[in-house]
């Protein structure tokens, strides 16, 4: 380390800002992850597995036939 106290303060400030940015990024990432897992953020169609799409289509067909019967 240098002998100048101002240099030490600059390093401490830079480290503090870096740590704060990492924490903010972690919070934003965790929030987006939770939102995506709870279905609040839709995945683009090309990222949805084909089997999952077929299940949703089958469920929609079943709901339509039930609605038509009633």
Gaussian input, Z-matrix of N, CA and C with variables (Angstrom, degrees):
# hf/3-21g

backbone

0 1
 N
 C     1     B1
 C     2     B2     1     A1
 N     3     B3     2     A2     1     D1
 C     4     B4     3     A3     2     D2
 C     5     B5     4     A4     3     D3
 N     6     B6     5     A5     4     D4
 C     7     B7     6     A6     5     D5
 C     8     B8     7     A7     6     D6
 N     9     B9     8     A8     7     D7
 C    10    B10     9     A9     8     D8
 C    11    B11    10    A10     9     D9
 N    12    B12    11    A11    10    D10
 C    13    B13    12    A12    11    D11
 C    14    B14    13    A13    12    D12
 N    15    B15    14    A14    13    D13
 C    16    B16    15    A15    14    D14
 C    17    B17    16    A16    15    D15
 N    18    B18    17    A17    16    D16
 C    19    B19    18    A18    17    D17
 C    20    B20    19    A19    18    D18
 N    21    B21    20    A20    19    D19
 C    22    B22    21    A21    20    D20
 C    23    B23    22    A22    21    D21
 N    24    B24    23    A23    22    D22
 C    25    B25    24    A24    23    D23
 C    26    B26    25    A25    24    D24
 N    27    B27    26    A26    25    D25
 C    28    B28    27    A27    26    D26
 C    29    B29    28    A28    27    D27
 N    30    B30    29    A29    28    D28
 C    31    B31    30    A30    29    D29
 C    32    B32    31    A31    30    D30
 N    33    B33    32    A32    31    D31
 C    34    B34    33    A33    32    D32
 C    35    B35    34    A34    33    D33
 N    36    B36    35    A35    34    D34
 C    37    B37    36    A36    35    D35
 C    38    B38    37    A37    36    D36
 N    39    B39    38    A38    37    D37
 C    40    B40    39    A39    38    D38
 C    41    B41    40    A40    39    D39
 N    42    B42    41    A41    40    D40
 C    43    B43    42    A42    41    D41
 C    44    B44    43    A43    42    D42
 N    45    B45    44    A44    43    D43
 C    46    B46    45    A45    44    D44
 C    47    B47    46    A46    45    D45
 N    48    B48    47    A47    46    D46
 C    49    B49    48    A48    47    D47
 C    50    B50    49    A49    48    D48
 N    51    B51    50    A50    49    D49
 C    52    B52    51    A51    50    D50
 C    53    B53    52    A52    51    D51
 N    54    B54    53    A53    52    D52
 C    55    B55    54    A54    53    D53
 C    56    B56    55    A55    54    D54
 N    57    B57    56    A56    55    D55
 C    58    B58    57    A57    56    D56
 C    59    B59    58    A58    57    D57
 N    60    B60    59    A59    58    D58
 C    61    B61    60    A60    59    D59
 C    62    B62    61    A61    60    D60
 N    63    B63    62    A62    61    D61
 C    64    B64    63    A63    62    D62
 C    65    B65    64    A64    63    D63
 N    66    B66    65    A65    64    D64
 C    67    B67    66    A66    65    D65
 C    68    B68    67    A67    66    D66
 N    69    B69    68    A68    67    D67
 C    70    B70    69    A69    68    D68
 C    71    B71    70    A70    69    D69
 N    72    B72    71    A71    70    D70
 C    73    B73    72    A72    71    D71
 C    74    B74    73    A73    72    D72
 N    75    B75    74    A74    73    D73
 C    76    B76    75    A75    74    D74
 C    77    B77    76    A76    75    D75
 N    78    B78    77    A77    76    D76
 C    79    B79    78    A78    77    D77
 C    80    B80    79    A79    78    D78
 N    81    B81    80    A80    79    D79
 C    82    B82    81    A81    80    D80
 C    83    B83    82    A82    81    D81
 N    84    B84    83    A83    82    D82
 C    85    B85    84    A84    83    D83
 C    86    B86    85    A85    84    D84
 N    87    B87    86    A86    85    D85
 C    88    B88    87    A87    86    D86
 C    89    B89    88    A88    87    D87
 N    90    B90    89    A89    88    D88
 C    91    B91    90    A90    89    D89
 C    92    B92    91    A91    90    D90
 N    93    B93    92    A92    91    D91
 C    94    B94    93    A93    92    D92
 C    95    B95    94    A94    93    D93
 N    96    B96    95    A95    94    D94
 C    97    B97    96    A96    95    D95
 C    98    B98    97    A97    96    D96
 N    99    B99    98    A98    97    D97
 C   100   B100    99    A99    98    D98
 C   101   B101   100   A100    99    D99
 N   102   B102   101   A101   100   D100
 C   103   B103   102   A102   101   D101
 C   104   B104   103   A103   102   D102
 N   105   B105   104   A104   103   D103
 C   106   B106   105   A105   104   D104
 C   107   B107   106   A106   105   D105
 N   108   B108   107   A107   106   D106
 C   109   B109   108   A108   107   D107
 C   110   B110   109   A109   108   D108
 N   111   B111   110   A110   109   D109
 C   112   B112   111   A111   110   D110
 C   113   B113   112   A112   111   D111
 N   114   B114   113   A113   112   D112
 C   115   B115   114   A114   113   D113
 C   116   B116   115   A115   114   D114
 N   117   B117   116   A116   115   D115
 C   118   B118   117   A117   116   D116
 C   119   B119   118   A118   117   D117
 N   120   B120   119   A119   118   D118
 C   121   B121   120   A120   119   D119
 C   122   B122   121   A121   120   D120
 N   123   B123   122   A122   121   D121
 C   124   B124   123   A123   122   D122
 C   125   B125   124   A124   123   D123
 N   126   B126   125   A125   124   D124
 C   127   B127   126   A126   125   D125
 C   128   B128   127   A127   126   D126
 N   129   B129   128   A128   127   D127
 C   130   B130   129   A129   128   D128
 C   131   B131   130   A130   129   D129
 N   132   B132   131   A131   130   D130
 C   133   B133   132   A132   131   D131
 C   134   B134   133   A133   132   D132
 N   135   B135   134   A134   133   D133
 C   136   B136   135   A135   134   D134
 C   137   B137   136   A136   135   D135
 N   138   B138   137   A137   136   D136
 C   139   B139   138   A138   137   D137
 C   140   B140   139   A139   138   D138
 N   141   B141   140   A140   139   D139
 C   142   B142   141   A141   140   D140
 C   143   B143   142   A142   141   D141
 N   144   B144   143   A143   142   D142
 C   145   B145   144   A144   143   D143
 C   146   B146   145   A145   144   D144
 N   147   B147   146   A146   145   D145
 C   148   B148   147   A147   146   D146
 C   149   B149   148   A148   147   D147
 N   150   B150   149   A149   148   D148
 C   151   B151   150   A150   149   D149
 C   152   B152   151   A151   150   D150
 N   153   B153   152   A152   151   D151
 C   154   B154   153   A153   152   D152
 C   155   B155   154   A154   153   D153
 N   156   B156   155   A155   154   D154
 C   157   B157   156   A156   155   D155
 C   158   B158   157   A157   156   D156
 N   159   B159   158   A158   157   D157
 C   160   B160   159   A159   158   D158
 C   161   B161   160   A160   159   D159
 N   162   B162   161   A161   160   D160
 C   163   B163   162   A162   161   D161
 C   164   B164   163   A163   162   D162
 N   165   B165   164   A164   163   D163
 C   166   B166   165   A165   164   D164
 C   167   B167   166   A166   165   D165
 N   168   B168   167   A167   166   D166
 C   169   B169   168   A168   167   D167
 C   170   B170   169   A169   168   D168
 N   171   B171   170   A170   169   D169
 C   172   B172   171   A171   170   D170
 C   173   B173   172   A172   171   D171
 N   174   B174   173   A173   172   D172
 C   175   B175   174   A174   173   D173
 C   176   B176   175   A175   174   D174
 N   177   B177   176   A176   175   D175
 C   178   B178   177   A177   176   D176
 C   179   B179   178   A178   177   D177
 N   180   B180   179   A179   178   D178
 C   181   B181   180   A180   179   D179
 C   182   B182   181   A181   180   D180
 N   183   B183   182   A182   181   D181
 C   184   B184   183   A183   182   D182
 C   185   B185   184   A184   183   D183
 N   186   B186   185   A185   184   D184
 C   187   B187   186   A186   185   D185
 C   188   B188   187   A187   186   D186
 N   189   B189   188   A188   187   D187
 C   190   B190   189   A189   188   D188
 C   191   B191   190   A190   189   D189
 N   192   B192   191   A191   190   D190
 C   193   B193   192   A192   191   D191
 C   194   B194   193   A193   192   D192
 N   195   B195   194   A194   193   D193
 C   196   B196   195   A195   194   D194
 C   197   B197   196   A196   195   D195
 N   198   B198   197   A197   196   D196
 C   199   B199   198   A198   197   D197
 C   200   B200   199   A199   198   D198
 N   201   B201   200   A200   199   D199
 C   202   B202   201   A201   200   D200
 C   203   B203   202   A202   201   D201
 N   204   B204   203   A203   202   D202
 C   205   B205   204   A204   203   D203
 C   206   B206   205   A205   204   D204
 N   207   B207   206   A206   205   D205
 C   208   B208   207   A207   206   D206
 C   209   B209   208   A208   207   D207

   B1=1.4595
   B2=1.5249
   B3=1.3099
   B4=1.4600
   B5=1.5245
   B6=1.3201
   B7=1.4639
   B8=1.5181
   B9=1.3340
   B10=1.4631
   B11=1.5319
   B12=1.3393
   B13=1.4733
   B14=1.5337
   B15=1.3323
   B16=1.4654
   B17=1.5301
   B18=1.3274
   B19=1.4650
   B20=1.5265
   B21=1.3296
   B22=1.4634
   B23=1.5272
   B24=1.3234
   B25=1.4647
   B26=1.5287
   B27=1.3312
   B28=1.4611
   B29=1.5293
   B30=1.3219
   B31=1.4661
   B32=1.5242
   B33=1.3275
   B34=1.4655
   B35=1.5280
   B36=1.3160
   B37=1.4643
   B38=1.5169
   B39=1.3246
   B40=1.4624
   B41=1.5271
   B42=1.3267
   B43=1.4639
   B44=1.5273
   B45=1.3246
   B46=1.4618
   B47=1.5301
   B48=1.3169
   B49=1.4699
   B50=1.5286
   B51=1.3226
   B52=1.4598
   B53=1.5261
   B54=1.3264
   B55=1.4686
   B56=1.5240
   B57=1.3270
   B58=1.4626
   B59=1.5269
   B60=1.3245
   B61=1.4626
   B62=1.5277
   B63=1.3244
   B64=1.4638
   B65=1.5272
   B66=1.3299
   B67=1.4656
   B68=1.5259
   B69=1.3195
   B70=1.4667
   B71=1.5295
   B72=1.3186
   B73=1.4638
   B74=1.5210
   B75=1.3279
   B76=1.4639
   B77=1.5271
   B78=1.3232
   B79=1.4682
   B80=1.5268
   B81=1.3086
   B82=1.4690
   B83=1.5285
   B84=1.3165
   B85=1.4616
   B86=1.5189
   B87=1.3287
   B88=1.4642
   B89=1.5228
   B90=1.3252
   B91=1.4643
   B92=1.5224
   B93=1.3267
   B94=1.4674
   B95=1.5250
   B96=1.3222
   B97=1.4611
   B98=1.5224
   B99=1.3390
   B100=1.4638
   B101=1.5156
   B102=1.3248
   B103=1.4612
   B104=1.5250
   B105=1.3138
   B106=1.4648
   B107=1.5223
   B108=1.3288
   B109=1.4593
   B110=1.5158
   B111=1.3223
   B112=1.4604
   B113=1.5220
   B114=1.3157
   B115=1.4499
   B116=1.5106
   B117=1.3137
   B118=1.4566
   B119=1.5224
   B120=1.3173
   B121=1.4610
   B122=1.5229
   B123=1.3295
   B124=1.4626
   B125=1.5191
   B126=1.3193
   B127=1.4592
   B128=1.5200
   B129=1.3112
   B130=1.4698
   B131=1.5324
   B132=1.3152
   B133=1.4680
   B134=1.5285
   B135=1.3188
   B136=1.4645
   B137=1.5252
   B138=1.3408
   B139=1.4638
   B140=1.5254
   B141=1.3401
   B142=1.4593
   B143=1.5288
   B144=1.3304
   B145=1.4682
   B146=1.5311
   B147=1.3137
   B148=1.4653
   B149=1.5288
   B150=1.3256
   B151=1.4632
   B152=1.5282
   B153=1.3172
   B154=1.4615
   B155=1.5262
   B156=1.3189
   B157=1.4675
   B158=1.5281
   B159=1.3256
   B160=1.4594
   B161=1.5227
   B162=1.3380
   B163=1.4602
   B164=1.5229
   B165=1.3228
   B166=1.4614
   B167=1.5249
   B168=1.3350
   B169=1.4631
   B170=1.5265
   B171=1.3234
   B172=1.4611
   B173=1.5296
   B174=1.3123
   B175=1.4622
   B176=1.5221
   B177=1.3228
   B178=1.4661
   B179=1.5311
   B180=1.3393
   B181=1.4674
   B182=1.5234
   B183=1.3449
   B184=1.4636
   B185=1.5213
   B186=1.3247
   B187=1.4610
   B188=1.5221
   B189=1.3280
   B190=1.4654
   B191=1.5240
   B192=1.3402
   B193=1.4681
   B194=1.5182
   B195=1.3286
   B196=1.4702
   B197=1.5188
   B198=1.3236
   B199=1.4657
   B200=1.5262
   B201=1.3298
   B202=1.4645
   B203=1.5280
   B204=1.3288
   B205=1.4692
   B206=1.5196
   B207=1.3158
   B208=1.4751
   B209=1.4699
   A1=109.01
   A2=114.47
   A3=118.76
   A4=109.58
   A5=115.14
   A6=120.05
   A7=111.83
   A8=118.17
   A9=121.84
   A10=109.69
   A11=117.66
   A12=120.19
   A13=113.00
   A14=117.73
   A15=119.77
   A16=111.31
   A17=116.78
   A18=120.02
   A19=110.68
   A20=116.35
   A21=120.21
   A22=110.92
   A23=117.13
   A24=120.66
   A25=110.55
   A26=116.85
   A27=119.26
   A28=111.19
   A29=115.87
   A30=119.71
   A31=109.94
   A32=116.81
   A33=120.22
   A34=110.69
   A35=116.95
   A36=120.47
   A37=111.85
   A38=116.62
   A39=120.36
   A40=111.03
   A41=116.38
   A42=120.37
   A43=110.11
   A44=117.54
   A45=121.37
   A46=111.00
   A47=116.93
   A48=120.48
   A49=110.28
   A50=117.43
   A51=120.76
   A52=111.10
   A53=116.60
   A54=120.63
   A55=110.48
   A56=117.31
   A57=120.19
   A58=111.33
   A59=117.59
   A60=120.22
   A61=111.57
   A62=116.88
   A63=120.18
   A64=110.14
   A65=117.79
   A66=120.95
   A67=111.42
   A68=117.09
   A69=120.32
   A70=109.85
   A71=116.92
   A72=120.34
   A73=112.25
   A74=116.27
   A75=119.75
   A76=110.83
   A77=117.01
   A78=120.16
   A79=111.28
   A80=117.26
   A81=120.59
   A82=109.95
   A83=116.76
   A84=120.19
   A85=112.41
   A86=116.82
   A87=120.27
   A88=111.03
   A89=116.83
   A90=120.44
   A91=110.65
   A92=116.96
   A93=119.78
   A94=111.25
   A95=116.96
   A96=121.09
   A97=110.66
   A98=116.67
   A99=120.18
   A100=111.24
   A101=117.00
   A102=119.83
   A103=110.54
   A104=117.22
   A105=120.34
   A106=110.76
   A107=117.08
   A108=119.84
   A109=112.44
   A110=118.28
   A111=120.82
   A112=111.64
   A113=116.84
   A114=120.17
   A115=115.45
   A116=118.72
   A117=120.08
   A118=111.97
   A119=116.28
   A120=120.59
   A121=106.67
   A122=116.93
   A123=120.79
   A124=110.36
   A125=114.94
   A126=120.14
   A127=109.14
   A128=117.71
   A129=119.34
   A130=109.86
   A131=116.26
   A132=120.94
   A133=112.08
   A134=117.94
   A135=118.76
   A136=112.68
   A137=118.01
   A138=120.46
   A139=112.30
   A140=117.41
   A141=120.76
   A142=108.11
   A143=117.60
   A144=119.35
   A145=111.29
   A146=115.68
   A147=121.10
   A148=111.40
   A149=117.94
   A150=120.99
   A151=110.67
   A152=116.09
   A153=119.99
   A154=110.73
   A155=116.86
   A156=120.54
   A157=110.16
   A158=117.31
   A159=120.50
   A160=110.97
   A161=117.41
   A162=120.56
   A163=110.64
   A164=116.65
   A165=119.95
   A166=110.99
   A167=116.58
   A168=119.70
   A169=110.88
   A170=117.25
   A171=121.25
   A172=110.60
   A173=116.82
   A174=120.89
   A175=110.80
   A176=117.11
   A177=120.38
   A178=110.45
   A179=117.19
   A180=120.39
   A181=110.91
   A182=116.60
   A183=120.21
   A184=110.90
   A185=116.83
   A186=119.95
   A187=110.93
   A188=117.27
   A189=120.46
   A190=111.08
   A191=117.09
   A192=119.02
   A193=110.79
   A194=118.10
   A195=120.36
   A196=110.93
   A197=116.00
   A198=119.89
   A199=110.34
   A200=117.65
   A201=120.75
   A202=110.90
   A203=117.28
   A204=120.57
   A205=111.43
   A206=116.60
   A207=120.00
   A208=109.31
   D1=157.29
   D2=179.89
   D3=-83.46
   D4=169.33
   D5=-179.80
   D6=-88.50
   D7=-10.65
   D8=-177.13
   D9=-84.50
   D10=119.35
   D11=-179.29
   D12=-61.62
   D13=-29.39
   D14=179.55
   D15=-64.83
   D16=-37.58
   D17=177.64
   D18=-63.81
   D19=-40.35
   D20=178.15
   D21=-62.74
   D22=-39.09
   D23=179.34
   D24=-67.17
   D25=-37.35
   D26=178.22
   D27=-64.62
   D28=-41.08
   D29=178.32
   D30=-65.16
   D31=-43.83
   D32=179.65
   D33=-62.67
   D34=-40.32
   D35=178.24
   D36=-64.79
   D37=-41.57
   D38=179.20
   D39=-64.56
   D40=-41.41
   D41=178.59
   D42=-64.74
   D43=-41.90
   D44=179.37
   D45=-62.17
   D46=-45.15
   D47=179.09
   D48=-62.96
   D49=-41.55
   D50=179.09
   D51=-61.96
   D52=-44.97
   D53=179.87
   D54=-62.93
   D55=-42.10
   D56=178.75
   D57=-63.54
   D58=-41.37
   D59=177.93
   D60=-63.29
   D61=-39.72
   D62=178.34
   D63=-64.47
   D64=-42.57
   D65=179.34
   D66=-64.49
   D67=-42.53
   D68=178.62
   D69=-63.31
   D70=-42.68
   D71=177.63
   D72=-61.93
   D73=-39.20
   D74=178.63
   D75=-65.75
   D76=-40.84
   D77=178.77
   D78=-65.06
   D79=-44.15
   D80=179.07
   D81=-64.15
   D82=-43.90
   D83=179.05
   D84=-62.45
   D85=-43.20
   D86=179.10
   D87=-64.80
   D88=-38.66
   D89=179.06
   D90=-64.72
   D91=-45.65
   D92=178.63
   D93=-63.99
   D94=-38.04
   D95=178.84
   D96=-63.01
   D97=-45.76
   D98=179.69
   D99=-65.57
   D100=-40.59
   D101=179.11
   D102=-63.49
   D103=-41.50
   D104=-179.52
   D105=-66.00
   D106=-37.15
   D107=-179.21
   D108=-74.55
   D109=-20.12
   D110=178.02
   D111=-98.63
   D112=10.57
   D113=173.63
   D114=78.69
   D115=13.12
   D116=179.85
   D117=-84.06
   D118=-17.47
   D119=177.10
   D120=-116.81
   D121=122.63
   D122=-177.54
   D123=-83.12
   D124=138.98
   D125=175.26
   D126=-81.53
   D127=144.69
   D128=173.07
   D129=-59.84
   D130=149.38
   D131=-173.91
   D132=-58.82
   D133=-33.81
   D134=-178.11
   D135=-73.98
   D136=-8.66
   D137=177.47
   D138=-100.11
   D139=-9.24
   D140=-179.60
   D141=-83.68
   D142=128.96
   D143=179.71
   D144=-59.75
   D145=146.71
   D146=-176.44
   D147=-61.88
   D148=-39.67
   D149=-179.57
   D150=-62.37
   D151=-39.05
   D152=179.02
   D153=-65.12
   D154=-39.66
   D155=177.79
   D156=-63.89
   D157=-41.87
   D158=-179.94
   D159=-64.82
   D160=-38.46
   D161=177.67
   D162=-62.74
   D163=-42.96
   D164=179.81
   D165=-65.07
   D166=-40.58
   D167=178.37
   D168=-63.80
   D169=-41.65
   D170=178.66
   D171=-63.74
   D172=-41.79
   D173=177.93
   D174=-62.52
   D175=-41.38
   D176=178.01
   D177=-62.88
   D178=-42.06
   D179=178.96
   D180=-62.48
   D181=-42.13
   D182=178.94
   D183=-62.54
   D184=-42.13
   D185=179.46
   D186=-65.09
   D187=-38.23
   D188=178.73
   D189=-65.49
   D190=-41.58
   D191=-179.80
   D192=-68.37
   D193=-36.57
   D194=176.23
   D195=-64.43
   D196=-42.30
   D197=179.60
   D198=-65.39
   D199=-36.14
   D200=179.84
   D201=-69.11
   D202=-34.24
   D203=179.13
   D204=-69.52
   D205=-35.82
   D206=-176.66
   D207=-83.95

